[in-house]
Amino acid sequence: MANNGDQEIEVKFMVRDHGALEKRLIAAGAVLVAPRVHEINLRFDTPDWELTSNRRVLRLRQDSRNVLTYKGPAAAGEEVAIRTEIETEVADFGAAQRILEALGYRIAATYEKYRTTYQWDELEAVLDEMPYGDFLEIEGPDTARLQEAAATLQLDWSARSSFSYMGLFEYYSQAHGLPGKDLSFAALSKRSITPSDLGLRYAD
């Protein structure tokens, strides 16, 4: 996560060729800080969907660490996703899950991905392999810096998305009559999903 205090400013792009994009990142000076790792994410909500209805997120993530995250609603009318984000590392993934469940939260959705993380000056650039395609996500201090980074990487700014990965999956699920709660490689292994299925187009 880029150092913006408790604020997250990010944008994502769906891409065809992670390999070529990674070469451009390295050529631009990005440094690998976390090699490819598998992520499991549990998204929690109340039984009456209070968090979702207020566009807030409570998430427990397991990769090389265990991280508990709160995200506030994204600011309206922005070119990129700008929202409050508060994260803390926890020692025990299972214990953290049980605490949340004891407080009345339940698992509302699960999703997984493979992520490779680069630090690029004041930016964080991550190559994400999702069950429905490959993405680059860039987080930084402001919209102008993100737009400049996209231009350096030869990405089409107009093809950006400010939606979360779960938000994109919910868009697809509603169009195809899926429950929209299991964003896993196994669940989508037999589906061929195009950018247009997600309301996107390739940026590279």
C-alpha positions as CSV (number, residue, x, y, z in Angstrom):
1,M,0.0,0.0,0.0
2,A,1.3,3.5,-0.9
3,N,1.9,5.8,2.0
4,N,-1.2,8.0,2.1
5,G,-2.1,7.6,5.8
6,D,-5.6,6.1,6.0
7,Q,-6.5,7.1,2.4
8,E,-6.3,4.9,-0.6
9,I,-6.0,6.4,-4.1
10,E,-5.9,3.8,-6.8
11,V,-6.8,2.8,-10.3
12,K,-6.8,-0.5,-12.1
13,F,-6.5,-1.6,-15.7
14,M,-7.5,-5.0,-17.3
15,V,-4.5,-6.1,-19.5
16,R,-3.7,-8.7,-22.1
17,D,0.0,-9.2,-21.5
18,H,1.3,-9.2,-17.9
19,G,4.8,-10.1,-19.1
20,A,5.2,-7.2,-21.4
21,L,3.8,-4.8,-18.8
22,E,6.1,-6.1,-16.2
23,K,9.1,-5.4,-18.5
24,R,7.9,-1.8,-18.9
25,L,7.5,-1.5,-15.1
26,I,11.1,-2.6,-14.5
27,A,12.4,-0.4,-17.3
28,A,10.6,2.6,-15.7
29,G,12.4,1.9,-12.4
30,A,10.0,-0.2,-10.5
31,V,11.5,-2.6,-7.9
32,L,10.1,-6.0,-7.0
33,V,9.2,-6.0,-3.3
34,A,6.9,-9.0,-3.0
35,P,7.1,-11.9,-5.4
36,R,4.0,-13.7,-6.8
37,V,1.8,-14.9,-3.9
38,H,-1.6,-16.5,-3.6
39,E,-4.2,-14.5,-1.7
40,I,-7.4,-15.6,0.0
41,N,-9.8,-12.8,1.0
42,L,-12.9,-13.1,3.2
43,R,-15.3,-10.2,3.0
44,F,-17.6,-9.9,6.1
45,D,-20.9,-8.2,6.6
46,T,-23.8,-8.2,9.0
47,P,-26.8,-10.5,8.4
48,D,-28.8,-7.5,7.0
49,W,-25.9,-6.4,4.7
50,E,-25.4,-3.1,6.5
51,L,-21.8,-2.7,5.3
52,T,-22.5,-3.4,1.7
53,S,-25.6,-1.2,1.6
54,N,-23.3,1.7,2.9
55,R,-20.5,0.8,0.5
56,R,-18.1,-0.1,3.2
57,V,-15.8,-3.2,3.3
58,L,-14.6,-5.3,6.2
59,R,-12.0,-7.8,4.9
60,L,-9.6,-10.4,6.2
61,R,-6.8,-11.3,3.8
62,Q,-4.2,-14.1,4.0
63,D,-1.1,-14.1,1.8
64,S,2.4,-14.0,3.2
65,R,0.7,-12.1,6.1
66,N,-2.7,-11.9,7.7
67,V,-4.3,-8.4,7.3
68,L,-7.5,-7.0,8.5
69,T,-8.9,-4.1,6.5
70,Y,-11.6,-1.6,6.7
71,K,-12.6,0.5,3.6
72,G,-15.0,3.4,3.5
73,P,-17.2,4.4,0.6
74,A,-15.4,5.6,-2.5
75,A,-15.6,9.4,-3.1
76,A,-18.2,10.2,-5.8
77,G,-17.3,11.9,-9.1
78,E,-13.6,11.0,-9.1
79,E,-11.6,9.6,-12.0
80,V,-10.0,7.0,-9.7
81,A,-11.0,5.2,-6.5
82,I,-10.4,7.5,-3.4
83,R,-11.5,6.1,-0.1
84,T,-10.6,5.6,3.5
85,E,-8.5,2.5,4.1
86,I,-7.3,1.3,7.5
87,E,-5.2,-1.9,7.7
88,T,-3.5,-3.8,10.5
89,E,-1.6,-7.1,10.5
90,V,-3.0,-9.9,12.7
91,A,-1.1,-12.8,14.0
92,D,-3.7,-15.6,13.6
93,F,-6.0,-15.7,10.5
94,G,-8.4,-18.2,12.0
95,A,-8.6,-16.4,15.4
96,A,-9.3,-13.1,13.6
97,Q,-12.1,-14.8,11.7
98,R,-13.6,-16.2,14.8
99,I,-13.5,-12.8,16.5
100,L,-15.4,-11.2,13.7
101,E,-18.0,-14.0,13.7
102,A,-18.4,-13.7,17.5
103,L,-19.1,-10.0,17.0
104,G,-22.0,-10.9,14.6
105,Y,-20.3,-10.6,11.2
106,R,-20.5,-13.4,8.7
107,I,-18.6,-14.2,5.5
108,A,-20.5,-12.5,2.7
109,A,-18.1,-13.4,-0.1
110,T,-14.7,-15.0,-0.7
111,Y,-12.2,-14.2,-3.5
112,E,-8.7,-15.2,-4.5
113,K,-6.0,-13.9,-6.7
114,Y,-2.2,-14.1,-7.4
115,R,-0.4,-10.8,-6.8
116,T,3.1,-9.6,-7.6
117,T,4.0,-6.3,-6.0
118,Y,6.4,-3.5,-7.2
119,Q,7.4,-0.3,-5.6
120,W,7.8,2.5,-8.1
121,D,9.0,5.7,-6.4
122,E,6.0,6.8,-4.4
123,L,3.7,4.4,-6.2
124,E,2.8,0.8,-5.6
125,A,2.1,-1.2,-8.7
126,V,0.7,-4.7,-8.5
127,L,0.2,-7.3,-11.1
128,D,-3.0,-9.2,-10.2
129,E,-4.1,-12.5,-11.7
130,M,-7.9,-12.8,-11.1
131,P,-10.2,-15.7,-11.9
132,Y,-11.7,-13.5,-14.7
133,G,-8.5,-12.0,-16.1
134,D,-5.2,-10.1,-15.5
135,F,-5.0,-6.6,-14.1
136,L,-2.5,-3.9,-13.1
137,E,-3.5,-1.8,-10.1
138,I,-1.6,1.4,-9.3
139,E,-1.8,3.2,-6.0
140,G,-0.3,6.6,-5.3
141,P,-0.6,10.1,-3.9
142,D,-3.0,11.7,-6.3
143,T,-4.9,11.2,-9.6
144,A,-2.3,13.2,-11.7
145,R,0.5,10.9,-10.6
146,L,-1.5,7.8,-11.5
147,Q,-2.4,9.2,-14.9
148,E,1.3,10.0,-15.5
149,A,2.3,6.4,-14.5
150,A,-0.3,5.0,-16.9
151,A,1.1,7.0,-19.7
152,T,4.6,5.8,-19.0
153,L,3.4,2.2,-19.1
154,Q,1.6,2.9,-22.4
155,L,-1.8,2.2,-20.9
156,D,-5.1,3.8,-22.2
157,W,-6.3,6.0,-19.3
158,S,-9.8,5.9,-20.7
159,A,-9.9,2.1,-20.2
160,R,-9.3,2.4,-16.4
161,S,-11.6,1.1,-13.7
162,S,-12.2,2.4,-10.2
163,F,-14.4,-0.6,-9.2
164,S,-13.2,-3.1,-6.7
165,Y,-12.6,-6.7,-7.9
166,M,-15.7,-7.8,-6.1
167,G,-17.6,-4.9,-7.7
168,L,-16.5,-6.1,-11.1
169,F,-17.5,-9.7,-10.2
170,E,-20.9,-8.5,-9.0
171,Y,-21.4,-6.7,-12.3
172,Y,-20.7,-10.0,-14.2
173,S,-22.7,-12.1,-11.8
174,Q,-25.9,-10.0,-12.1
175,A,-25.7,-10.2,-15.9
176,H,-25.2,-14.0,-15.9
177,G,-27.4,-15.0,-13.0
178,L,-24.6,-16.1,-10.6
179,P,-24.8,-15.8,-6.8
180,G,-21.7,-13.5,-6.9
181,K,-20.2,-14.7,-3.7
182,D,-17.5,-17.1,-4.8
183,L,-14.8,-15.4,-6.8
184,S,-12.4,-18.3,-7.0
185,F,-10.4,-19.9,-9.8
186,A,-12.3,-23.2,-9.3
187,A,-15.7,-21.6,-9.5
188,L,-14.9,-19.7,-12.8
189,S,-12.6,-22.3,-14.4
190,K,-15.1,-23.3,-17.1
191,R,-16.2,-19.8,-18.0
192,S,-14.6,-17.7,-20.7
193,I,-14.9,-14.1,-19.5
194,T,-14.1,-11.1,-21.7
195,P,-13.5,-7.5,-20.8
196,S,-16.9,-6.5,-22.1
197,D,-18.5,-9.1,-19.7
198,L,-17.0,-6.9,-16.9
199,G,-17.9,-3.6,-18.5
200,L,-14.3,-3.0,-19.4
201,R,-11.8,-3.1,-22.3
202,Y,-8.1,-3.9,-22.4
203,A,-5.9,-1.0,-21.6
204,D,-2.7,-2.3,-23.3
